[in-house]
C-alpha cells in the first residue's frame, strides 16, 4: 500500500491543477487518467484487510475521480458487488437502481440487483429482475434459482411451473434449480417425482 500512496501523491497535484482550470499537457492528462485506478487499488487493499468502510469510501473516490464514463460505470459495479458481499442489501439495491437508470441494458446490474433483492427479502424485485435477466442473458442459471426459491416460499406452484418452462426452453441445467423443483413436488405431496429428482442430484 505505501507504494500506491506514493504513486497517488504524484497524481493528485495534476488533478488539483486541472480542477483549478490549468491546461495540462497530453502526457500529464494521460497520467491523470490513472488517478481513479489508484483509488480502486487502495480500495481493494482495504477490503482485503477487512476494512469495508474505508474500501467503500475509496471506491467513491475512484468513481468521482475517474475521467472516463466507462471507468466510472465499472467502479460503480465493483462497489455494488462489494455491497452485495458485505450483505448491505438496501444500499446495494439503491446503487444498482442508479446504475440501471444510467445504463438500462447493463445485464449484470439486473442479475446482481436480483441477488441483493433475494437476500434483502424483496420478493417482488426478485421476480421483476428474473424477467429482466432472462430477456438479456437467458442462460444465466442463478436468475431461475432465485425466482424458484421465491415461488417456493410463497407456494406459487403455477408461477413456478411457468418459470420452469422458460428454464427448459433456454436449456438451463442447474442442480440448485432441480433441488427447488424437488422441494416443490414434495410440498405438493408428489413424493415419487420428488424422489426421482433427489436421486439424480
N, C-alpha and C positions, 0 to 999 in steps of 0.2 A: 504493500500500500504506500509506503513512503515515496517510492519512485513514481507512482501515479500522481501523488500530490505535487511532486516536483515538476512533472510534466505539465500538470494543470496550471501550475504557477507561471509557466511560460505563456500559456494561452489566455489566461484571464486579463492581462493588460491589453491584449489585442481586442478582446470583447469590450472592455471599457472604452477604448479608443473609438471603436466602431459605434458604440452606443452614444458617444459624445458627438457623433457626426463626422468624425475624421475619415478621410478616404484611405483605405488600406491598399497595399499592393496586391497583385494577383497571388503571389506566394503567401502573403500574410492571410489573405482570405481563405486560401486552401488549408493552411494550418488551423485557422479558426473553426473550420468545419469539423475538427476532431474534438471540440470542446464538449459537445453533448455526449460523445462517446466516452470521454474521460469520466464524466459523472456516472454514466452507465456502469463502467468497470468498477468504480468505487462502490456503487450500489450493490453489485454482485459480491464484492469483498465483504461488505457489512452483512449481507444476507447470509453468507457462509459462516460468519462469526456469530450468527444468532441474534442480530440486531435489526429486526424488521422495520422498526420505526425510522431508524436512520437510513435504511435502504430505501424506504418509500420516499423520504424527503429528498434523497439524492436522485431517485428516478424522476421526481417532479422537476428537479433542476436539469436533468438530461433532456426532458421533454421541452422545458421552457427555453433552453439554450441551444437547441438543435436548430440549424438554419434551414434544413430541408423538411418539407412536409412529410415525405415518406419515412424519414427517420423519426419524426415526432409520432407518427402512427405506430411504428414498430415499437418504440419505447413505451407508448401508452398500452399497447397489447401486452408487453412484458410485465408492466406494472399490474395489469389486470390478472395475469396468470399468478403473479406473486400474491395478490389479494385472495384469489381462489385457494392457493396453497396454505395461506395463513388463516383460512376459514373466516375471512372478513366479507361475508357474502353480500351484505347490504351495500357496502362500499364498492364491491366488485360489480354488482348489477348496475349501480349508478355509472361506473366507469364504462361498462360495456354499452349501456344505453347511449352515452355520449359518443362513443366511438362508432356505433352503428348509425347514429344520426349523421355523423361526418362522412362515413364510408358505408353506405347502405348495402353494398354487395360483398362485405367482408365476412365470408363464411365462418372463419374460425371464431370471430367475435360472437356469432349466434351460438356456436357449439359450446363455447366457454361460458356464455351467459346462461345457457341451459343447465350446465353443471352447477353454477352458483345458485341458480333458482331451485334446483333439486335439493341441494344441501341446505339452502336457506328457506326451504319449505314453502316455496311459491309455486304451487301445482299448476296454476293457470299459465304461468310463463314457461314452465317446463314443456307443456303441450304446444303452446304457441311456437316456441323455438324448435320443437320436434319438427313441425311442418316447415319452418324456415330452413332448417338444416337439410331436411330431405329434399327440398327444392334445389339446393345448391350442391350438396355432397351426399347423394342418395345412398352411397355405400359406406357411410360412417356409422359403425355399429352402436356406439355409445348413445347416440340420439334415440335409438329404438329402445335401448335398455332403460334409460331414464323415463321414457314415456310408459313403458311396460310396468315399471315399479309404481308409478303414479296410478295407472289404471288398476293395478292390483290393490293398492292401498284403499282406493275408493270403490273397489269391487265393480268396476265398469267393464264387464266381460264383452259387451257389444263393441266398445271403442278399442278394447284390447284386440279383438278379432280383426277389426278394420286395420289397425296398426300392423298386425301380423301379416295380413295380405300384402301390404305395402313392402314389408320386410322381405317376404318371399319373392315378390315381383322384382325387387332390387338385389336379390341374391345374397342376402345377409346370412352369414354363418357365424353365430355368436353363442358360445357356451352360456354366457350370462343371460342372454335373451331366452335360450332354451330353458334355463333354470326358472325364469319368471313365468314362462309358459306352463311348465310343470306345476308350479305353485298355483297358478290359476285353475288348472284342471283338478288339482287336489281340492281346492276350495269349492269347486263345483261337484265334488264327490265322484269325479271320473277317475277313479284310482288306477284303473288298468292303463289308460292312456298316460297318466302322470308317471306311473312306474316305468313304462317303456322309455319315456324321455330320461328319467333319472338313471336308468341302467346304461343309457348311451353316453352319459356325461362322464 
